[in-house]
Amino acid sequence: MGRATFLEIVLAILLPPLGVFLQYECREEFWICLVLTLFGYLPGIIYAIYILTK
C-alpha cells in the first residue's frame, strides 16, 4: 500500500473519492474521503493525496 500510480493521483485531484476507491475499494479510507469531499472539495483532495502517497 502507499504506492500510487500517476492515474490515481490525477483522479484524486479531479474526483478524490474515485482515486481512493481504486486503491482501497470500499474500506474506511474511501468513506472518509467521500465525507471530506462533501464537506469541501479541498479537504477531500488533500486527504486523497495523503492517503495514496503515505
N, CA, C and O atoms as a Tinker XYZ file with bonds, in Angstrom:
   216  protein
     1  N      0.833000   -1.177000    0.000000    73     2
     2  CA     0.000000    0.000000    0.000000    64     1     3
     3  C      0.881000    1.245000    0.000000    63     2     4     5
     4  O      2.061000    1.193000    0.347000    81     3
     5  N      0.280000    2.364000   -0.397000    73     3     6
     6  CA     1.007000    3.608000   -0.408000    64     5     7
     7  C      1.764000    3.878000   -1.693000    63     6     8     9
     8  O      2.470000    4.882000   -1.790000    81     7
     9  N      1.633000    3.004000   -2.683000    73     7    10
    10  CA     2.313000    3.228000   -3.955000    64     9    11
    11  C      1.257000    3.593000   -4.982000    63    10    12    13
    12  O      0.650000    2.717000   -5.599000    81    11
    13  N      1.040000    4.874000   -5.160000    73    11    14
    14  CA     0.014000    5.355000   -6.066000    64    13    15
    15  C      0.574000    5.531000   -7.470000    63    14    16    17
    16  O      1.712000    5.964000   -7.652000    81    15
    17  N     -0.239000    5.190000   -8.448000    73    15    18
    18  CA     0.150000    5.414000   -9.833000    64    17    19
    19  C     -0.184000    6.850000  -10.213000    63    18    20    21
    20  O     -0.896000    7.554000   -9.497000    81    19
    21  N      0.345000    7.261000  -11.350000    73    19    22
    22  CA     0.070000    8.609000  -11.842000    64    21    23
    23  C     -1.428000    8.806000  -12.062000    63    22    24    25
    24  O     -1.969000    9.865000  -11.743000    81    23
    25  N     -2.096000    7.796000  -12.602000    73    23    26
    26  CA    -3.531000    7.881000  -12.859000    64    25    27
    27  C     -4.318000    8.060000  -11.563000    63    26    28    29
    28  O     -5.273000    8.836000  -11.527000    81    27
    29  N     -3.938000    7.364000  -10.514000    73    27    30
    30  CA    -4.630000    7.506000   -9.237000    64    29    31
    31  C     -4.444000    8.900000   -8.649000    63    30    32    33
    32  O     -5.369000    9.442000   -8.043000    81    31
    33  N     -3.269000    9.482000   -8.818000    73    31    34
    34  CA    -3.030000   10.840000   -8.321000    64    33    35
    35  C     -3.870000   11.847000   -9.102000    63    34    36    37
    36  O     -4.458000   12.753000   -8.511000    81    35
    37  N     -3.930000   11.697000  -10.411000    73    35    38
    38  CA    -4.744000   12.606000  -11.233000    64    37    39
    39  C     -6.215000   12.464000  -10.862000    63    38    40    41
    40  O     -6.915000   13.468000  -10.722000    81    39
    41  N     -6.690000   11.242000  -10.701000    73    39    42
    42  CA    -8.083000   11.036000  -10.296000    64    41    43
    43  C     -8.344000   11.579000   -8.893000    63    42    44    45
    44  O     -9.441000   12.060000   -8.608000    81    43
    45  N     -7.340000   11.505000   -8.016000    73    43    46
    46  CA    -7.500000   12.052000   -6.663000    64    45    47
    47  C     -7.639000   13.566000   -6.696000    63    46    48    49
    48  O     -8.259000   14.149000   -5.807000    81    47
    49  N     -7.075000   14.204000   -7.700000    73    47    50
    50  CA    -7.218000   15.654000   -7.826000    64    49    51
    51  C     -8.559000   16.000000   -8.464000    63    50    52    53
    52  O     -9.221000   16.944000   -8.034000    81    51
    53  N     -8.964000   15.250000   -9.478000    73    51    54
    54  CA   -10.220000   15.536000  -10.176000    64    53    55
    55  C    -11.440000   15.060000   -9.380000    63    54    56    57
    56  O    -12.386000   15.821000   -9.176000    81    55
    57  N    -11.417000   13.816000   -8.939000    73    55    58
    58  CA   -12.502000   13.220000   -8.151000    64    57    59
    59  C    -11.875000   12.431000   -7.000000    63    58    60    61
    60  O    -11.601000   11.239000   -7.139000    81    59
    61  N    -11.648000   13.090000   -5.876000    73    59    62
    62  CA   -10.909000   12.457000   -4.782000    64    61    63
    63  C    -11.424000   11.079000   -4.347000    63    62    64    65
    64  O    -10.609000   10.174000   -4.166000    81    63
    65  N    -12.742000   10.875000   -4.171000    73    63    66
    66  CA   -13.170000    9.538000   -3.733000    64    65    67
    67  C    -12.864000    8.440000   -4.758000    63    66    68    69
    68  O    -12.609000    7.298000   -4.375000    81    67
    69  N    -12.886000    8.763000   -6.027000    73    67    70
    70  CA   -12.599000    7.763000   -7.046000    64    69    71
    71  C    -11.146000    7.313000   -6.993000    63    70    72    73
    72  O    -10.856000    6.125000   -7.130000    81    71
    73  N    -10.241000    8.250000   -6.795000    73    71    74
    74  CA    -8.830000    7.892000   -6.678000    64    73    75
    75  C     -8.567000    6.982000   -5.496000    63    74    76    77
    76  O     -7.780000    6.041000   -5.599000    81    75
    77  N     -9.221000    7.252000   -4.371000    73    75    78
    78  CA    -9.057000    6.422000   -3.179000    64    77    79
    79  C     -9.750000    5.070000   -3.383000    63    78    80    81
    80  O     -9.247000    4.041000   -2.932000    81    79
    81  N    -10.897000    5.072000   -4.057000    73    79    82
    82  CA   -11.620000    3.824000   -4.302000    64    81    83
    83  C    -10.790000    2.841000   -5.120000    63    82    84    85
    84  O    -10.828000    1.638000   -4.864000    81    83
    85  N    -10.050000    3.337000   -6.092000    73    83    86
    86  CA    -9.232000    2.448000   -6.913000    64    85    87
    87  C     -8.161000    1.735000   -6.091000    63    86    88    89
    88  O     -7.785000    0.607000   -6.409000    81    87
    89  N     -7.678000    2.375000   -5.057000    73    87    90
    90  CA    -6.628000    1.788000   -4.223000    64    89    91
    91  C     -7.201000    0.943000   -3.082000    63    90    92    93
    92  O     -6.699000   -0.147000   -2.808000    81    91
    93  N     -8.245000    1.437000   -2.420000    73    91    94
    94  CA    -8.721000    0.822000   -1.181000    64    93    95
    95  C    -10.107000    0.209000   -1.271000    63    94    96    97
    96  O    -10.564000   -0.396000   -0.302000    81    95
    97  N    -10.791000    0.341000   -2.394000    73    95    98
    98  CA   -12.163000   -0.120000   -2.583000    64    97    99
    99  C    -13.068000    0.511000   -1.529000    63    98   100   101
   100  O    -12.915000    1.701000   -1.255000    81    99
   101  N    -13.994000   -0.216000   -0.929000    73    99   102
   102  CA   -14.986000    0.384000   -0.020000    64   101   103
   103  C    -14.608000    0.268000    1.445000    63   102   104   105
   104  O    -15.465000   -0.004000    2.286000    81   103
   105  N    -13.347000    0.469000    1.758000    73   103   106
   106  CA   -12.932000    0.456000    3.162000    64   105   107
   107  C    -13.108000    1.858000    3.736000    63   106   108   109
   108  O    -13.576000    2.768000    3.053000    81   107
   109  N    -12.726000    2.017000    5.001000    73   107   110
   110  CA   -12.986000    3.289000    5.687000    64   109   111
   111  C    -12.271000    4.475000    5.042000    63   110   112   113
   112  O    -12.747000    5.605000    5.148000    81   111
   113  N    -11.136000    4.243000    4.375000    73   111   114
   114  CA   -10.445000    5.353000    3.716000    64   113   115
   115  C    -11.320000    5.999000    2.646000    63   114   116   117
   116  O    -11.341000    7.222000    2.503000    81   115
   117  N    -12.038000    5.169000    1.899000    73   115   118
   118  CA   -12.939000    5.692000    0.862000    64   117   119
   119  C    -14.050000    6.528000    1.474000    63   118   120   121
   120  O    -14.346000    7.618000    0.985000    81   119
   121  N    -14.666000    6.032000    2.535000    73   119   122
   122  CA   -15.789000    6.741000    3.147000    64   121   123
   123  C    -15.346000    8.050000    3.803000    63   122   124   125
   124  O    -16.064000    9.048000    3.750000    81   123
   125  N    -14.173000    8.044000    4.414000    73   123   126
   126  CA   -13.642000    9.289000    4.984000    64   125   127
   127  C    -13.415000   10.304000    3.876000    63   126   128   129
   128  O    -13.761000   11.476000    4.025000    81   127
   129  N    -12.839000    9.863000    2.769000    73   127   130
   130  CA   -12.586000   10.765000    1.652000    64   129   131
   131  C    -13.888000   11.302000    1.069000    63   130   132   133
   132  O    -13.970000   12.478000    0.716000    81   131
   133  N    -14.895000   10.458000    0.966000    73   131   134
   134  CA   -16.188000   10.886000    0.439000    64   133   135
   135  C    -16.821000   11.949000    1.320000    63   134   136   137
   136  O    -17.327000   12.952000    0.817000    81   135
   137  N    -16.797000   11.739000    2.625000    73   135   138
   138  CA   -17.373000   12.718000    3.556000    64   137   139
   139  C    -16.593000   14.032000    3.505000    63   138   140   141
   140  O    -17.194000   15.106000    3.484000    81   139
   141  N    -15.262000   13.956000    3.486000    73   139   142
   142  CA   -14.465000   15.174000    3.409000    64   141   143
   143  C    -14.722000   15.929000    2.102000    63   142   144   145
   144  O    -14.755000   17.159000    2.090000    81   143
   145  N    -14.902000   15.199000    1.015000    73   143   146
   146  CA   -15.187000   15.842000   -0.267000    64   145   147
   147  C    -16.558000   16.506000   -0.245000    63   146   148   149
   148  O    -16.735000   17.574000   -0.831000    81   147
   149  N    -17.520000   15.896000    0.415000    73   147   150
   150  CA   -18.847000   16.506000    0.520000    64   149   151
   151  C    -18.815000   17.771000    1.370000    63   150   152   153
   152  O    -19.551000   18.720000    1.102000    81   151
   153  N    -17.960000   17.785000    2.397000    73   151   154
   154  CA   -17.830000   18.980000    3.237000    64   153   155
   155  C    -17.051000   20.086000    2.548000    63   154   156   157
   156  O    -17.278000   21.267000    2.811000    81   155
   157  N    -16.149000   19.716000    1.680000    73   155   158
   158  CA   -15.355000   20.698000    0.953000    64   157   159
   159  C    -14.426000   19.981000   -0.003000    63   158   160   161
   160  O    -13.808000   18.977000    0.351000    81   159
   161  N    -14.333000   20.488000   -1.193000    73   159   162
   162  CA   -13.551000   19.812000   -2.228000    64   161   163
   163  C    -12.071000   19.738000   -1.860000    63   162   164   165
   164  O    -11.434000   18.705000   -2.066000    81   163
   165  N    -11.523000   20.815000   -1.323000    73   163   166
   166  CA   -10.101000   20.865000   -0.979000    64   165   167
   167  C     -9.716000   19.867000    0.118000    63   166   168   169
   168  O     -8.691000   19.200000   -0.026000    81   167
   169  N    -10.481000   19.731000    1.205000    73   167   170
   170  CA   -10.122000   18.705000    2.189000    64   169   171
   171  C    -10.138000   17.290000    1.594000    63   170   172   173
   172  O     -9.324000   16.448000    1.973000    81   171
   173  N    -11.047000   17.035000    0.679000    73   171   174
   174  CA   -11.094000   15.738000    0.025000    64   173   175
   175  C     -9.854000   15.471000   -0.806000    63   174   176   177
   176  O     -9.328000   14.358000   -0.802000    81   175
   177  N     -9.381000   16.486000   -1.520000    73   175   178
   178  CA    -8.173000   16.341000   -2.339000    64   177   179
   179  C     -6.955000   16.107000   -1.448000    63   178   180   181
   180  O     -6.144000   15.219000   -1.714000    81   179
   181  N     -6.833000   16.898000   -0.403000    73   179   182
   182  CA    -5.683000   16.769000    0.499000    64   181   183
   183  C     -5.656000   15.382000    1.125000    63   182   184   185
   184  O     -4.606000   14.742000    1.172000    81   183
   185  N     -6.800000   14.916000    1.605000    73   183   186
   186  CA    -6.840000   13.589000    2.224000    64   185   187
   187  C     -6.543000   12.496000    1.206000    63   186   188   189
   188  O     -5.808000   11.554000    1.503000    81   187
   189  N     -7.104000   12.614000    0.014000    73   187   190
   190  CA    -6.895000   11.589000   -1.003000    64   189   191
   191  C     -5.414000   11.470000   -1.391000    63   190   192   193
   192  O     -4.880000   10.365000   -1.489000    81   191
   193  N     -4.772000   12.592000   -1.607000    73   191   194
   194  CA    -3.364000   12.558000   -1.975000    64   193   195
   195  C     -2.515000   12.035000   -0.807000    63   194   196   197
   196  O     -1.565000   11.279000   -1.010000    81   195
   197  N     -2.866000   12.445000    0.406000    73   195   198
   198  CA    -2.142000   11.956000    1.576000    64   197   199
   199  C     -2.280000   10.437000    1.702000    63   198   200   201
   200  O     -1.282000    9.739000    1.884000    81   199
   201  N     -3.490000    9.931000    1.609000    73   199   202
   202  CA    -3.720000    8.502000    1.839000    64   201   203
   203  C     -3.121000    7.654000    0.712000    63   202   204   205
   204  O     -2.727000    6.511000    0.944000    81   203
   205  N     -3.051000    8.200000   -0.499000    73   203   206
   206  CA    -2.480000    7.438000   -1.608000    64   205   207
   207  C     -0.965000    7.433000   -1.587000    63   206   208   209
   208  O     -0.347000    6.504000   -2.108000    81   207
   209  N     -0.351000    8.447000   -0.997000    73   207   210
   210  CA     1.118000    8.524000   -1.038000    64   209   211
   211  C      1.773000    8.117000    0.274000    63   210   212   213
   212  O      2.998000    8.008000    0.328000    81   211
   213  N      1.009000    7.890000    1.326000    73   211   214
   214  CA     1.638000    7.526000    2.610000    64   213   215
   215  C      2.211000    6.150000    2.587000    63   214   216
   216  O      2.771000    5.697000    3.585000    81   215
